Amino acid sequence: MIFLFFVLLLLLHHPIHSQNVPGNVSIFILAGQSNMAGRGGIFNGTAAWDGVVPPESRPSPRILRLTAKLTWEMAQEPLHADIDVTKTNGIGPGMPFANRILDSDPRLGPVGLVPCAIGGTSISQWQKGESLYEETVRRAAMATATANGGSYKAVLWYQGESDTVDPEESELYKQRLIKFFTDLRSDLRDPNLPIIQVALASGEGPYLEAVREAQLETDLKNVHCVDAKGLRLEPDGLHLTTSAQVRLGGMMADAFLAIPNATGPSTPNSLSPLCLSFLFPLLFTLFTTPSSLTS
């Protein structure tokens, strides 16, 4: 048991090189704002996380995470620690989601989580051409390029609290959300990619119901909405508690597992022109930079 404990610690803190990543990785993209990044266990906006990891959020050798440096490592909470770097991160829905689907369906290969959420962001910041969108596509492309035959399984999306403040922003939310989903599917070369989105549990302003209505009525094929309304909030009235995040992760997993053939084998995502556009500059640098061994 002690030996296994030290092996687990070693895996948690050392990157997994691409040649050592297991095949058939099921890739899930986590995007949105603070409740997706995870604020469970952080009270009243303090700069400290309580460090409590519930069993449903436990690390597993079968759950990987793409780091900010685009390397794979064994996933652990907080998933967004090196992504949402200006905020304190705690428990989110990603790890409970991953553990739930692995427990529910042994056919599913290793899970690869690609954290991309940034707290306090509006839907306009997630439009194509904006930095958050482009970084998400870049990270997703590199995830498949380095995952030894990995394929996208779904996008997990939880965002909208920032768009409840202004009436015009809340009115534009639906069309911007649909455009975001459509553009993302197009750039990831999967027009039917499942999207599991969360209808808001809370908001920063008075137009919460307008945004929720837009989320519940996207009318896009293979977009599945999980309603977080009623889940327990932290004292700030905005962020989900640890227990609520665990429950939400389970709800999102159940929504994914209910999709026909969602966990079945799929064709690995090939290297798209977008992905190659990131790889070519890297290869050019490697082959044109003088080696320190010859200097």
Phi, psi and omega in degrees: 000318179297320179299315180297325179298316180289326175298318179298316178299320180297316180294325183293329189248009178234133179295151177259115181295150187304325181290346179256000178287131179301154177285167176058040178290131176270113189262129178237129180263126181254115184223161180135215180238212197301321182290338171280319177299324177107117175234013178297130181090007177244119189255131174053037175069020179291166183270014184232140173261141184288349175077005182278121178248111179292160181304326181292343180254016185297148173288156180210142176299344180269001178241118180251163180223135175275119184283174177297336179270010176066033172245155179268141174215165175294130186285145173205159176285148352282131185297328186259020186302324181257010179251305179270067197284344180271358181235164173272127183254147177227220182283133176236188183275349188297311181291316174300323177300309184296315180296323182294315183289327177291322178291328186275332185219096182295347179289337184288130181287189177306143180263132176245113180266134180242090182290133181220000188284144178228126183296147174076016185262147180261165181296331178296333179282351179256014179279153179304134183100336176278156188298322181296317179296310184296324178292323177297315179296320179298315181293321178297316180297318180290332178298313180288328182292334185249006187255020174050059178089018179291155180222149177292135176251323181188161168255130174258122190230125177218105185201158174137345181303322182290340183269006179268001186275317187252134182297323181292319179296320180292326178290327181275354189301314186299312182293326177290322179295314180298318179296318178300310180299316182294315179295319182296314177300319180296314182288336176269004174060039178215089186294346180244021181303125179299139175235122176255106182251157182251127170282134191304144171264340186203171178208164179274346184220190187277357186256036181300313185294328178295319179289319178299318179299319178297320181292324183281350185229044179290330178062023176265142179297138176064026169253120188244124186258128176252127185268118180269359183301131180098347176291149186292139181251155172294168180303340178286351178072010184237320187256145180288144175288171178302313181296324178292322177295321177298315179296318180297316178303321177293321178295319179293322177296317179297321178295320179293315183294338180280350179285126180303130177064018182297325183261002180287171179296145179223160180287129179303142177292122181286166178290107181283164174305325178298314180297317180297329180294337175275327185282323184300314177299325179295315179296321179299317180298317182297320186271348182250346178277125180301138180287142179294340181287338182255000182276000000 
